[in-house]
Amino acid sequence: DMIDVPTPEVVTTAELADPVTAEPWESVLIQTSGEVTAGADQYGVWEVDGVTVDDLFYHVEPALGATVDYLAGVFWYSYDLFRIEPRDENDVSVETVGPTTVTIQEIRSGTVPENTNVRVEGVVVTTGLTEPYSSCEWQSFFVQDPAGGENSGMTVAFQIANVPGFDVTPGDVINIDAQYQEYYDLAELVLDD
């Protein structure tokens, strides 16, 4: 026999962030909302109002500062940490955040938070595309501020399927809308489309 899955219980992020008030919600299907206070890391873990969200069932990478209108999932405790585990795309509704115009130097100096949607204008392409990384179908290239100097260059990476037919030539001057991410301590501008 089958019955309907219970409706998620509405719980505030303040309740979920406090271990004392979070404990009763362990393993319960919950629903909350808030603001993305930490963008997705290399493991797919992010935060809404300081509460950890994981990708055990469903992977999503909302931008830092985005408004989460609806977030549902099982509230799970693992490795000394409570976390929300969304089940599929129906469990997450996030407002899109437009890019903030910044310079490569601002990113490299640490003044731009990781996982911020950024726009970098007037940079020079310094290489062609790398060969595709065979295991994950990613490519990259390098850009630099035309004035040069320390902290003036960055890697731009993209998944080939997300940007089909994309190409650059050394010397091209381009504007880039991307998400700033750190990949094993390498600062990258990651293109989505």
KAMO-V859390 format. One record per backbone hydrogen bond with DSSP energy under -0.5 kcal/mol. NH is the residue of the N-H (numbers start at 1). CO is the residue of the C=O. Records with the same first field share a line. If there is no record, write none. Layout:
BEGIN
NH=CO + CO
END
This chain:
BEGIN
9=29
11=9 + 31
16=12
17=13
18=14
19=17
22=18
23=19
25=22
26=23
27=75
28=25
30=28 + 73
31=9
32=71
34=68
36=66
37=35 + 47
38=47
40=62
41=45
44=41
46=53
47=38
48=51
49=35
51=48
52=82
53=46
54=84
57=86
58=86
64=115
65=36
66=63
68=34 + 66
69=67 + 93
70=93
71=32
72=91
73=30
74=85
75=28
76=74 + 83
78=76 + 81
81=78
83=76
84=52
85=74
86=54 + 84
91=88
92=89
93=70
95=67
98=96
100=117
102=119
107=103
108=104
109=105
110=107
111=106
112=106
113=111
115=180
116=113
118=116 + 178
119=100
120=176
121=102 + 119
123=174
124=144
125=172
126=142
127=142
130=140
133=138
134=132
136=133
137=133
138=133
139=158
141=156
143=154
144=124
145=152
146=122
148=145
152=149
154=143
155=187
156=141
157=189
158=139
159=191
160=137 + 158
162=159
163=159 + 160
166=163
171=125
172=169
174=123 + 172
176=120
178=118 + 176
179=190
180=116
181=179 + 188
183=181 + 186
184=182
186=183
187=185
188=181
189=155
190=179 + 188
191=157 + 189
END
